[in-house]
Amino acid sequence: MTKPFRLSVAIPIHNEESVVPELLRRVLAVLDTVEGGPHELVLVDDGSTDRTAELVEQAAGKDPRIVLVCLSRNFGHQAALTAALDYVHGDAAVVMDGDLQDEPEVIPQFVEAFQQGSDVVYAQRTGRKESLLLRFCYWLFYRMLAQLSDIRLPLDSGDFGLMSRRVVEQLRRLPEHHRYLRGLRSWVGFRQTGIVVERRERHSGKSKYSILHLLKLATDGLFSFSVVPIRAAAVIGALSIFFSLLFAIYSIFVKIFLHQPPKGFTALLLFIIFFSGILLFFLGVIGEYVGRIYEESKARPLYIESKVVGGPYDLRQNDVRPPHDETSEEVHPDAS
């Protein structure tokens, strides 16, 4: 007898008190239309300071499909996404943000593509509602990263998408601390399909991603999937040596055959300042890679749960046992 299809929806949330009621209503309504079941909705509260967790916990008490995982503090969006994926149990898992810019009504299209054989179905965002400057930055970043990356990264695709159970299991095995989930999803491989989805405005509230957070996410994507910045240092160094040799040959020729002493104190000073800046810049680039090695070597957990409400791991006290490692007692390993 074939087991019915089970779908999980994984959503990280942080200070989304005004969005939670509508988010729950729309996602649960979509799950009602998906064949099979029982389906589940896993929400990870990433250290909210408003009533977000309280509202979700109240809803979980009324609907057994809702699972709430509360983290002990704010660990960041990618860590919360990882926590959400660690608690899903479905045959496929949909990842989406909690601000309703990702429309839950698109989920049936993901499921249809999954049932046709795709292990990953990602949303290719179009019609973004951000400012013109921010839209240009997104456009430029995705194309620059795609060119520099060692793997194929689809353009204009965020975290919103569906992954099969075997893809989720592979993501759980990846240990890195600085996570760029949409890149890891591509790195895992299997059959991947994109669906064009219009990006909506936030339902309410303000975005939790500041410019600094966006820059951090961008650097995580760049340094996690490319060594081009380090190679660029070698290329620029080689070009500098080459042009320095040409200038040295020119200076010797002018001195011997034209009997003119070398000139250009101002130009020399500018060259020194310019190449000093280049050296410091690439020292910073190398420092980014070294710093990430240092962070990984500490092997700290990616997140710590404080409470789990609903589902098979309903633990409302502080001693939370992780869902996939029965030998550990308090904290969840990075991505096991």
C-alpha positions in Angstrom: 0.0 0.0 0.0 1.4 3.4 -1.0 1.9 5.9 1.8 0.1 9.2 1.3 2.2 12.2 0.3 3.3 14.4 3.2 4.3 18.0 2.7 6.2 20.1 5.2 6.3 23.9 5.1 9.3 25.4 7.0 9.2 29.1 7.9 11.7 31.2 10.0 10.0 34.1 11.8 11.4 37.1 13.8 9.2 39.8 15.2 6.3 39.1 12.8 3.4 39.6 15.3 1.3 41.5 12.8 1.9 38.9 10.0 1.4 35.7 11.9 -2.4 35.4 11.8 -2.6 36.0 8.1 0.5 33.8 7.5 -1.1 30.8 9.4 -4.5 31.3 7.7 -3.1 31.3 4.2 -0.5 28.5 4.6 -3.0 26.2 6.3 -5.6 26.9 3.6 -3.0 25.9 1.0 -2.2 22.7 2.9 -5.9 21.8 2.9 -5.8 21.7 -0.9 -2.7 19.4 -1.2 -3.6 15.8 -1.6 -2.3 13.3 1.0 -1.3 14.2 4.5 -1.0 14.7 7.3 0.9 17.8 6.3 2.8 20.0 8.7 3.8 23.6 9.2 7.1 24.2 11.1 7.8 27.7 12.3 11.1 28.7 13.9 10.9 31.7 16.2 14.4 33.3 15.9 14.5 35.1 19.2 11.5 37.4 18.7 10.9 40.1 21.3 7.2 40.6 20.5 4.2 38.2 20.8 5.2 36.2 17.7 6.0 33.0 19.6 2.9 33.4 21.8 0.6 33.7 18.9 2.1 30.6 17.1 2.0 28.6 20.3 -1.7 29.4 20.8 -2.4 28.3 17.2 -0.3 25.1 17.7 -2.6 24.2 20.6 -5.6 24.3 18.3 -4.1 22.7 15.1 -1.9 19.6 15.4 -0.3 20.4 12.0 1.6 23.4 13.5 5.0 22.9 15.1 6.8 25.8 16.8 10.6 25.7 17.5 11.8 28.6 19.7 15.5 29.4 19.6 17.3 30.6 22.7 18.2 33.9 21.0 18.4 35.5 17.6 20.8 33.3 15.5 20.1 34.8 12.1 17.9 34.0 9.2 20.0 31.2 7.7 20.4 29.4 11.1 16.7 29.6 11.6 16.1 28.1 8.2 18.4 25.3 9.0 16.6 24.7 12.3 13.3 24.6 10.4 14.6 22.0 8.0 16.0 19.9 10.9 12.4 19.5 12.2 10.5 18.7 9.0 9.3 15.1 8.4 7.5 15.3 5.1 8.3 13.7 1.8 9.1 17.2 0.6 9.7 20.5 2.4 8.8 24.0 1.2 11.0 26.8 2.5 9.6 30.3 2.6 9.9 33.6 4.5 7.3 34.7 7.0 6.6 38.2 5.6 4.3 36.9 2.8 6.4 38.3 0.1 6.6 34.6 -0.9 3.0 33.7 -1.7 1.9 30.4 -0.1 -0.6 30.0 -3.0 2.4 29.1 -5.3 3.1 25.9 -3.2 0.8 23.6 -5.3 2.9 24.5 -8.4 6.0 23.4 -6.5 4.3 20.1 -5.5 3.2 19.5 -9.1 6.8 19.9 -10.4 8.0 17.7 -7.6 5.6 14.9 -8.5 6.9 15.2 -12.1 10.4 14.2 -10.9 12.2 17.3 -9.7 14.0 17.1 -6.4 14.4 20.9 -6.1 11.8 23.4 -7.3 13.0 27.0 -6.7 11.2 30.3 -7.3 12.8 32.7 -9.8 11.6 36.1 -8.5 10.3 38.7 -10.9 8.5 42.0 -10.4 10.2 42.9 -7.1 8.6 45.7 -5.2 11.8 47.1 -3.5 13.4 50.5 -4.4 15.1 50.8 -7.8 18.6 50.9 -6.2 17.9 47.7 -4.2 16.5 45.9 -7.2 19.6 46.8 -9.2 21.8 45.5 -6.3 20.0 42.2 -6.3 20.2 41.9 -10.1 23.9 42.7 -10.1 24.7 40.4 -7.1 23.0 37.3 -8.6 24.8 37.7 -11.9 28.1 38.4 -10.3 27.9 35.4 -8.0 26.7 33.1 -10.9 29.8 34.2 -12.9 32.3 33.7 -9.9 30.8 30.6 -8.4 32.4 27.2 -8.9 28.9 25.7 -9.3 25.8 26.7 -11.3 23.6 29.1 -9.3 20.3 30.0 -10.8 19.6 33.7 -11.3 17.2 35.7 -9.2 16.3 32.7 -7.0 15.9 33.1 -3.2 15.3 30.6 -0.5 11.6 30.1 -1.5 11.2 26.7 -3.0 10.6 23.0 -2.5 13.1 20.3 -1.7 12.6 16.5 -1.7 13.3 14.6 1.5 16.7 13.3 0.1 17.8 16.8 -0.6 16.9 17.9 2.9 18.8 14.9 4.4 21.9 15.9 2.4 21.6 19.5 3.6 21.5 18.3 7.2 24.8 16.6 6.7 26.6 19.8 5.6 28.5 21.2 8.6 29.4 24.8 7.6 28.6 27.6 10.0 28.3 30.4 7.5 25.4 29.1 5.5 24.0 30.3 2.1 21.1 27.9 1.8 20.2 28.7 -1.9 23.8 27.9 -2.8 24.0 24.7 -0.8 20.7 23.6 -2.4 22.4 24.0 -5.8 25.6 22.3 -4.6 23.7 19.2 -3.5 22.6 18.6 -7.0 19.8 16.3 -8.2 17.1 17.5 -10.7 16.3 21.1 -10.2 13.6 23.2 -11.8 12.8 26.9 -11.6 9.3 28.5 -11.6 8.8 32.2 -12.3 7.1 33.8 -9.3 6.2 37.5 -8.8 7.7 38.9 -5.6 5.1 40.7 -3.5 5.3 43.5 -1.0 5.5 42.7 2.7 2.1 42.1 4.3 2.9 44.5 7.2 5.8 45.5 9.4 9.3 46.3 8.4 12.0 44.1 6.8 14.4 42.5 9.3 17.2 42.5 6.6 19.2 45.7 6.9 21.8 46.7 4.4 24.5 45.2 6.7 22.5 41.9 6.9 22.2 41.9 3.1 25.9 42.5 2.7 26.7 39.7 5.1 24.5 37.3 3.2 26.1 38.4 -0.1 29.6 37.8 1.3 28.5 34.4 2.7 27.4 33.5 -0.8 30.6 34.8 -2.4 33.2 33.3 0.0 31.3 30.0 0.4 31.2 29.2 -3.3 34.1 30.9 -4.9 37.9 31.3 -4.5 38.0 33.9 -7.4 38.8 36.7 -4.9 42.0 35.0 -3.9 42.9 34.2 -7.5 42.3 37.8 -8.4 45.0 38.8 -5.9 47.5 36.5 -7.7 46.5 37.9 -11.1 46.8 41.5 -10.0 50.1 40.8 -8.4 51.4 39.2 -11.6 50.2 42.2 -13.7 51.9 44.6 -11.3 55.2 42.8 -11.6 54.9 42.7 -15.4 54.2 46.5 -15.7 56.9 47.2 -13.1 59.4 45.4 -15.3 58.2 47.3 -18.4 58.7 50.6 -16.5 62.1 49.5 -15.2 63.2 48.7 -18.8 61.9 52.1 -20.0 63.7 53.9 -17.2 67.0 52.2 -18.1 66.6 53.0 -21.8 65.9 56.7 -21.1 68.9 56.9 -18.7 71.4 55.2 -21.0 70.3 56.3 -24.5 68.5 59.6 -23.9 70.7 60.7 -20.9 67.6 61.8 -18.9 67.2 61.0 -15.2 63.9 59.2 -14.2 61.1 61.7 -13.5 57.7 61.5 -11.9 57.8 61.8 -8.1 54.0 62.5 -8.0 53.3 59.5 -10.2 55.5 57.3 -8.0 53.7 58.5 -4.8 50.3 57.7 -6.4 51.5 54.2 -7.4 52.7 53.5 -3.9 49.4 54.6 -2.4 47.4 52.7 -5.0 49.3 49.4 -4.6 49.2 49.8 -0.8 45.5 50.0 -1.0 45.4 46.9 -3.2 47.6 45.0 -0.7 45.3 46.0 2.2 42.2 45.1 0.3 43.4 41.6 -0.6 44.7 41.1 3.0 41.1 41.8 4.0 39.9 39.2 1.4 42.3 36.6 2.7 41.3 37.5 6.2 37.7 36.7 5.4 38.6 33.2 4.3 40.9 32.7 7.4 38.2 34.1 9.7 35.7 31.6 8.3 38.1 28.7 8.9 38.5 30.0 12.5 34.7 30.1 12.9 34.4 26.5 11.6 37.2 25.2 13.7 35.4 26.2 16.9 32.6 23.7 15.9 29.9 25.6 17.9 26.3 24.6 17.3 24.5 26.6 14.6 21.6 27.2 16.9 20.2 26.2 20.3 16.5 25.5 21.0 14.7 26.7 24.1 11.3 25.2 23.4 9.5 23.0 20.9 5.7 23.0 20.8 3.7 20.5 18.7 4.8 17.5 16.7 6.6 14.5 18.1 9.2 16.7 19.8 6.8 18.7 22.0 9.2 19.8 24.7 8.2 22.9 26.5 10.9 22.9 29.1 14.5 24.1 28.7 16.1 20.7 28.4 15.4 20.2 24.7 16.6 17.0 23.0 17.5 17.4 19.4 15.3 15.7 16.7 18.0 13.8 14.9 20.6 12.9 17.5 19.3 10.9 20.4 22.7 10.9 22.1 23.0 14.6 22.4 21.3 16.3 25.3 21.1 20.0 25.1 22.1 21.6 21.8 21.7 20.7 18.2 24.9 20.1 16.1 25.5 22.5 13.2 23.5 20.8 10.6 23.2 17.1 11.5 
